[in-house]
Amino acid sequence: MRELIVDLGERSYPIYFGEGLLHQAAQFFTKRGITSKSPIMIVTDSSVAPHYLSVLEAALQSGGYRTVSYIVPSGEKSKSLSQLEEIVTVALEAGLDRSSTVVALGGGVVGDLAGFVAASYMRGIKFVQVPTTILAHDSSVGGKVGVNHALAKNIIGAFHQPEMVLYDLNTLRTLPAREVASGLAEMIKHGLIWDAEFVAWIDGHVQHLLVLEPESLSYGLYKGCSVKASVVAEDERENDLRAILNLGHTIGHALEAVSGYNELLHGEAIAIGMVGSALIAKHLGFDASIHEETKRIFTKFGLPTSIPPHLNVEQIMDAMMHDKKFKEGSMVFVVPTAIGQVEIMKDISAELVRQVVIELKEEI
Amino acid sequence: MRELIVDLGERSYPIYFGEGLLHQAAQFFTKRGITSKSPIMIVTDSSVAPHYLSVLEAALQSGGYRTVSYIVPSGEKSKSLSQLEEIVTVALEAGLDRSSTVVALGGGVVGDLAGFVAASYMRGIKFVQVPTTILAHDSSVGGKVGVNHALAKNIIGAFHQPEMVLYDLNTLRTLPAREVASGLAEMIKHGLIWDAEFVAWIDGHVQHLLVLEPESLSYGLYKGCSVKASVVAEDERENDLRAILNLGHTIGHALEAVSGYNELLHGEAIAIGMVGSALIAKHLGFDASIHEETKRIFTKFGLPTSIPPHLNVEQIMDAMMHDKKFKEGSMVFVVPTAIGQVEIMKDISAELVRQVVIELKEEI
């Protein structure tokens, strides 16, 4: 088992990586001081529940914990205020109190939604993440939780750190291949923004990672989380440095919004976005090899590197104007200046972004 | 003008009390470093808007601030997730960004709702309170914000401290007499939990306060806020001491819930609740004069001291079981042990509470 401490002072917490951790959930809960006097609520989704919900319920109950479970439909649409309201109904009926804990069993959607329930129920109760996707290695570090609004993703939320993250690698085996690759896109991002050696390691372990070989997977997730933890430890509330984590996300979020949150997986959208950021770098005069390398590695993982032709350029631009990275009207972009290194640039013109969006539609 | 600093380390903020402050809003905003580059959103309600919205808009605009306003229907029902969603729609359309500020112009309902918008919009932006009721002197200190759920009040929320509170005493002149008395109930509560001398001062200034004589009003609000600020400074996130502020609120919230959030004003409900807490003290063997004094002072302000006869005892008890003060199943009550002094008692039996509720229905 690997362990990583996310260092946030009195809000520090551990991430445990290993095989079969789900069965030992009660021991981990007890170790972290989570009381069995108050009921625990497990939030999960309709894809994950059939595989792992009864395992987690049984594991917790065997340790004396009372649990209540809530299953949301799988998919981004469940990150809504109406789901929040429903979950709070169930929480109240089950008698959840201020000493209760909300457990997110699932991927990023479940983590964000359940995390915002934990952040806002009685103005904040404890929260445990049990990620069942690779993508969630990203969202399980940093405490960003929230729901979507019809006009913008993640616009209603909070910063709420978990008590711990229990990463049972065995739960990743049921992931479809396309979701594996999508999750690895965030892992690659952590290399691209921070650590060229990690990018080289990923490049040398593409097949190991795609087939979920445990030792490579454990190391990759650990390293990905480590990069994010380092960034978040320096800037918990996204005032400055933390923005580098948004590499590829400005274009990526716009693509997800315009394609209706279901055509492109999150990792696919940000892979295209990262190629776009590398194109911006190229136009700004940075080494063209950054663009070539970025494109090469995503292609190696079978991830898309161009915008689907039927998506409309102006709709993509409009969606970006709602993006919360546009602080005080100026356009902020995270731009790679080398492999493993990025800069936050505050004066990227809308014209350049539009040109890059057009080029991204034409890339093959 | 009086000024009080709520001392919360890096989240400290000032409360300004005075006549005509609304007209000088822009100066105060600038003084507190609020940028005019990003739009400002004013949230108010249908009762307050006709009197003060255009004044505040004009004052801010004269200082170069761009504003967008949103008017909710007056009343507790506006503290809902659906209003939150609507306000976020308007905020996005108006281009509010991470440097924007939400201003609450109104009473506690508007403050709680707008505060939760500020706490959750883009995971937290700045917040300014401009209270227009006496009751709001209470909610403007402490950073508790949130909305109601069909099953319980204030159950979805956050702790989010304002940048400042602008208390323009002139805005209180349009309050109906019943709301004035209701607001003063919270002021009296601050005396009862902390400061017997302040209770004596209030007792000697009943008429001054009821007719809103500026000097008495300013002093009373300042003292009330000071008590609350002292408590909150010691316990920002309601782990322990802060619970004393709930004197009268466990029964009070239940009465509000059972009567449908409109028959009783908040101050009226907690006045009855405080008489109930004093009755509990009497049953526990504390001096019977606490009950007599509590009842006498509320009567002097024309506030109710008994439960309306048509409200059902079992419904009131059920409503209390959902109250978030019932930590881990045990019943917690704030009980007065003298005038100006309370204790948090963790083992009050439901039977005793039921008996007191029955007695409160019979009090005259």
Boltz contact constraints between the chains, C-beta under 6 A:
constraints:
  - contact:
      token1: [A, 37]
      token2: [B, 328]
      max_distance: 6.0
  - contact:
      token1: [A, 38]
      token2: [B, 328]
      max_distance: 6.0
  - contact:
      token1: [A, 81]
      token2: [B, 81]
      max_distance: 6.0
  - contact:
      token1: [A, 81]
      token2: [B, 85]
      max_distance: 6.0
  - contact:
      token1: [A, 85]
      token2: [B, 81]
      max_distance: 6.0
  - contact:
      token1: [A, 88]
      token2: [B, 149]
      max_distance: 6.0
  - contact:
      token1: [A, 92]
      token2: [B, 151]
      max_distance: 6.0
  - contact:
      token1: [A, 92]
      token2: [B, 152]
      max_distance: 6.0
  - contact:
      token1: [A, 92]
      token2: [B, 322]
      max_distance: 6.0
  - contact:
      token1: [A, 97]
      token2: [B, 327]
      max_distance: 6.0
  - contact:
      token1: [A, 98]
      token2: [B, 327]
      max_distance: 6.0
  - contact:
      token1: [A, 99]
      token2: [B, 328]
      max_distance: 6.0
  - contact:
      token1: [A, 120]
      token2: [B, 156]
      max_distance: 6.0
  - contact:
      token1: [A, 122]
      token2: [B, 324]
      max_distance: 6.0
  - contact:
      token1: [A, 123]
      token2: [B, 157]
      max_distance: 6.0
  - contact:
      token1: [A, 123]
      token2: [B, 158]
      max_distance: 6.0
  - contact:
      token1: [A, 123]
      token2: [B, 159]
      max_distance: 6.0
  - contact:
      token1: [A, 149]
      token2: [B, 88]
      max_distance: 6.0
  - contact:
      token1: [A, 151]
      token2: [B, 92]
      max_distance: 6.0
  - contact:
      token1: [A, 152]
      token2: [B, 92]
      max_distance: 6.0
  - contact:
      token1: [A, 156]
      token2: [B, 120]
      max_distance: 6.0
  - contact:
      token1: [A, 157]
      token2: [B, 123]
      max_distance: 6.0
  - contact:
      token1: [A, 158]
      token2: [B, 123]
      max_distance: 6.0
  - contact:
      token1: [A, 159]
      token2: [B, 123]
      max_distance: 6.0
  - contact:
      token1: [A, 324]
      token2: [B, 122]
      max_distance: 6.0
  - contact:
      token1: [A, 327]
      token2: [B, 97]
      max_distance: 6.0
  - contact:
      token1: [A, 327]
      token2: [B, 98]
      max_distance: 6.0
  - contact:
      token1: [A, 328]
      token2: [B, 37]
      max_distance: 6.0
  - contact:
      token1: [A, 328]
      token2: [B, 38]
      max_distance: 6.0
  - contact:
      token1: [A, 328]
      token2: [B, 99]
      max_distance: 6.0
